[in-house]
């Protein structure tokens, strides 16, 4: 029995490098952006910090209010085509039980960054613990309670791995932070 043998750069000793290069070309050939989702409009005041930070770096984003519990099918549909729309990572902000980031991570292999939102009952500790205690195999990076700005910075850093312009903007941002501290007088 004769079997056709696969050939080409995607089959052979350089296959891993080829696939990685094709992945990078896929994302660099379009406008990369971040998917931002929050569980309810009550999370908007905190999540605005992510919008502002991404705007500062000139990074596009899609933003949605979707619930892991009340609209799981709509959440899954939005995540399904994300890669094709240029989304390179997700930021998910939620308070209370805070399953949103974990559910997003269950539906994608793109990086997910969780923002626990301060709650009245447990001051955000419930959100924080729900987000950082993900099972092995479904990772979620979690920032501080109400840390939407840092979530956006982490998303920018992920993009900057392949984007020299963002690398430069991040360097300038860090230098500006240092300059402000050094110029502070008390």
Buried (B, 14 or more C-beta within 10 A) or exposed (E): EEEEEEEEEEEEEEEEEBEEEEEEEEBEEEEBBBBBBBBBEEBEEBBEBBBEBBEBBEBEBBBEBBBBEEBBEEBBEBBEEBBEEBBBBBBBBBBBEBBBBBBBBBBBEBBBBBBBBBBEEEEBEBBBEBBEEBEEEBEBBBBEBBBBBBBBBBBBEBBBEBBEEBBEBBEEBEEEEEEEEEEEEE
